[in-house]
Amino acid sequence: QHVFSRFLDGEIGDVETTCPEWFAAVPSGRSSRFESADREPVESREITAVQLIGKVLYNIGGAELVRGRFAAAARALRISVQLDPSDGAARDNLLAALNNWSLAESDAGQFGRAAELLMYGLQIDPQYEPFRANDLHIHQKWALQLCQSEDFRHALDLLEHGYQRRPEPELFDLGRFAVVCLWAEKLLDEG
């Protein structure tokens, strides 16, 4: 998101203060209203000094997100949302940061931490579909890893807890039966 300054002097109009070449690059007539690069009007709103600080943190969070520094991104974006709760872009980027961070933790085998991040995100937005999908993805990987290490009780407890939260997904419903079958097969093999 870009922050423009609106000058009350009608000759100057709106200025994107972070663009050093603004006056040289802006075609005549464009500086009188907020427009995107394809000259479509962009929604604008006045912001307070506190909300401006939120925008700065939004930009920091976005830069950290691009670098894959999810903890720093989430921290900056969380504060940005606290400073400006009406900033939908900051909220959306916070959700994306938490989602991407949880997947990175899952890829590193840190399933508990990945699940915690998703649960935190679901408290912010229980209907955010990437959280709901990755809740299943992470728990499936976690349960498989537990079964491979023959920790069937923990795998069963994990899926039972998921079933208590969300009984409709097959992973949490039928997955428990699959774990019991694997566990029984292991016990039979051991006599």
N, C-alpha and C positions, 0 to 999 in steps of 0.2 A: 504494500500500500504506500501511496505517496502522500506526503503532507504538503499542502499548498498554503501559502500565506496570501491573504486577500488584502490588497491595498485599497483604502477608501478612495484614493485618487483614481478617478475613472480612466486616466491615461495609462496607468501601469497595470491595473487589473490583478490577476492571480499570478503568483510566482511560485514555482517549485524550488524551494530554497536549497535543496540538496543537489541541484543541477547547475554547475558552474557556467554552462553554456546556454542557460535558459533564454536569455534575451536575444542571443544570436540564432538559436535554433527554433524559436517559436515563430510560426508564420503569423502574419498580421491577422488580427481578429480572434486568434485562439486564446490569447491571454485574458480575454474577458469572461471566460467561463471554464469550468473544469471539463476537460475532454480527454478521451483516451487517444492513443496514437492513431487510430482510424477515425478520429474526429467525432466519435459518439459521445454524447454527454454522459458524465460519470456522476453517480450519486455523491453528494457532498453534504457535510454537516459541520457546524462550528464545534470546536472542541475547547475544553478548558486547559489550563496549564497542567493540571494533573493528568488529563487524558493525553496531552502531548508527551509527557514522560512515559505514559503507557505505550504510545506509538514508538518511541525510541526503544523501549524494551521489546516491543513486537519485532522491530527490525533486527535487534540483537538476537532474539530467539530464532527468527527465520534464518539468519546467517549461521547460527550454531546447528540448526536442523540440517542445513545443506552440508555442513562439515561432518555430520554424523555424530555430533556431540549432544546426545539426547538429553542427558541430565541437565546440562547447561541450558539447552533450548527450552525444556519443560519449565525450568525455574524462571527464566525470563518471561516466557509466555504466560505462566500462572500469575506472575505479578502484573503483567500487562492487562490481563483479564480483570484482576482485582481493581486496578486503577480505572479501567473503562469497561464495565460489564456489558455495555451495549456494542462493543466491538466484536462483531461476528467472525471476522477474519482471524483475530487473535485467538478466539475460542476454538475455531476450526483447526488452527495450527497447533494449539495445545493438544487437542485430541490426536492429531496426526503424530506429534512428537511422542506422546505416550504410547501410541500403537506401534510406531517404529522401534521405540526403545524396548518394548516388551518382546517384539520379534527378534531383536538383536540379542537380548538376554536368553531367549529360547534357543537360538542358534548356538549360543555359547554353553548350552546345557544347564543354564541357571533357571530351571522351570518355575521354582517357587517365586523367585523375584519377578519373572515374566508374568505370572498369574497375579501377583500383587499389583503390578502396574496396570494390568487390565481391569482389575477390580476397582482401583482408584479411578480409572477413566470411566468405568460404568457408573460410578457415583456421580460423575459430572454429567454424563449423557447415557442413560440406560438403553437408548434406542440406536446408538451409533453402531451401524452395521459392521464395520471392520472389527470393533471390539468383540462383538457377538461371534463372528466367524473365527477370529483368532483365539477366542476362548476355547473353542473346540480343537483348533489346530494344535495349540500349545498343550492342552490336556491329553490329546491323543499321543503326541510325541513323548510326553512325560510318562503316561501309562505304559507305552511300549518300552521305554527305557527301564522302567521298574520291573516289567515282566522279564526283560532280557537279563536283568541282574537277579531274577528269581525272588524279587520282593513283592510277591503277589498280594500280601495283606495290605501293603501301602497302596498298591495300584487299585485294589478294590475299594479301599477307603477314599481314595482320590476321586474315583468315578462315582461313588455313592454320594459324596459331598456335591459333586457336579449335578447329579440327579436331583438332589434336594433343591438346588437353585433353579435348575432348568430341566424338567422331566421330559420335554418333548424331543430333544436331539437323540438320535440312535446311539451316538457314542456313549452318552451317559446311561442310557437305558440298556441296550443290548451289549454294550461294552463290558458291563459288570458280569454278564453271563459268560462272555468270552474269557475274561480273566479267571473266573471260577473253573472253567473247562481246562485252561492251561495249568492252573494250580492242581487240579485233580489229576491231570495227566502226569505231572511231575511227581506227585505223591504215589501214584500207581507205579511209576518207573522205579521209585525208591523202595517199593514193596510195602 
